[in-house]
Amino acid sequence: MKKTGISNGKIILIGEHSVVYGEPAIAIPFLATAIETVIETTTGPVILDCFFYKGPLSQAPKRLLNLATVIKETVKTLAKPLENFTITISSTIPAERGMGSSAAVAVATIRALFRYFDEPLSNTVLLELTNISETIAHGNPSGLDAAMTSSNSPLYYVKGQEFEFFPLNMTAYLVVADTGITGQTKEAVEHIAQLYQSAPKQTGYLIKQLGQLAKKTKLAIEKNQAITLGTNMTQAHKLLSSLGVSNRELDCLVDTALDSGALGAKLTGGGRGGCMIALAKNETAAKRLATDLLEAGAQHTWLYNMRKDGYDD
Ligand SMILES: C[C@@](O)(CCO)CC(=O)[O-]
């Protein structure tokens, strides 16, 4: 027997980090990237076959602790024996680039396991199990990555509140550019937590500002106001920079994007590496931006047509 589970990448448009503190965030599915987990019947111990490792699940390296734990917890939830199958994971979501790869791996694998054992999977259970993995990966996840990598509609997200999906429907393009440097989400989240302790007033102020921008951004999207969206993105990047979660490479790509006519630009995801996004008014401007970003050192770029709520390449 063979069963499959899938998930997609995600892009945070606005509100990363502040979402951990209860402020709203807006994320969009990044269907250009995906993860597929295949579970196949074999005999003997569970075998894991993925990007970093192939071998018995029980001997998986420490960097796969979140994945190994979520597999064990899922099988426990299903009350099934942890043996006699092989888990093969393939991914086009670049790892540790702020695109939600850790949550997406968990989502695809939980889905595959539930299908393999022919059990229905509720969204609540899916998100609870994914957050076990995310807690190991990030320490204090907001739940946004789990919510977005398991869905293909744009989401206005507030931790602990009901999900608010909404149509993007904007006449604009995003260019997503990968610095090629692995992001440090866990360190960045911990850094802000420490900052909150050492400078609560200043940190709280910056976090609130990010929340305000997310609220304004939702209105701008509803009114198809690309210029306002761009301005908010650039403003958010400045706030995230002040919180210490940008780095030289991200700042350089943001500056390049703005110099080359982007309506706005910012880091996306945990920061300190990973990806940035830039807003372009149309496809021609987006293609020019992508070329300039590659020349400035980006390792890879993707174009995202916000009108079609999908992507173009
Ligand atoms: C940095 C963060 O806001 C997003 C990481 O993709 C962390 C989280 O929401 O759990």
The ligand as an SDF file (V2000), in Angstrom:
LIG
                    3D

 10  9  0  0  0  0  0  0  0  0999 V2000
    8.8960   34.5820   12.9470 C   0  0  0  0  0  0  0  0  0  0  0  0
    7.5350   33.9360   12.8940 C   0  0  0  0  0  0  0  0  0  0  0  0
    6.5670   34.9680   13.1230 O   0  0  0  0  0  0  0  0  0  0  0  0
    7.2340   33.3750   11.4990 C   0  0  0  0  0  0  0  0  0  0  0  0
    8.2050   32.3630   10.9930 C   0  0  0  0  0  0  0  0  0  0  0  0
    7.8480   31.9290    9.6920 O   0  0  0  0  0  0  0  0  0  0  0  0
    7.4390   32.8870   13.9610 C   0  0  0  0  0  0  0  0  0  0  0  0
    6.0280   32.4090   14.2020 C   0  0  0  0  0  0  0  0  0  0  0  0
    5.0710   33.0550   13.7930 O   0  0  0  0  0  0  0  0  0  0  0  0
    5.9170   31.3560   14.8470 O   0  0  0  0  0  0  0  0  0  0  0  0
  1  2  1  0
  2  3  1  0
  2  4  1  0
  2  7  1  0
  4  5  1  0
  5  6  1  0
  7  8  1  0
  8  9  2  0
  8 10  1  0
M  CHG  1  10  -1
M  END
$$$$
